[in-house]
Amino acid sequence: MKRVAVAVLLTLLCSCASLNPSKTMQSWVGSQYSELMMSRGPPTRTTSDGQGGQILIYEFGRDTGQIPGQAHRNDDGSVSYTAPTRTGYVAKRMFWVDRSGRTYNWKWQGW
């Protein structure tokens, strides 16, 4: 029983450390645009930072599962069915790059 508890605890600790993107995002501050592109690939989209630079936006669809369909008996005895529905959200990683190509800020939304 102790071994199982230790294994679960270690798994949780490792998972939590790898799931928090703040440390990874912060490590990009000061790096060049070209380094970011080589590592992460092209962004999903870009927008102006309002100061001559740009904001690189990376978006990832996160699937959180499915709401199962259900059968319902109607008052007249017939049966109607609601189809299953996929659920999820879009996670974002954003990097601010100044006009000289240097990363100076970041933000993330969603795991």
Buried (B, 14 or more C-beta within 10 A) or exposed (E): EEEEEEEEEEEEEEEEEEEEBEEEBEEBEEBBBEEBEEEEEEBEEBEEBEEEBBBBBBBEEEEEEEEEEEEEEEEEEEEEEEEEEEEEEEBBBBBBBBEEBBBBBBEBEEE
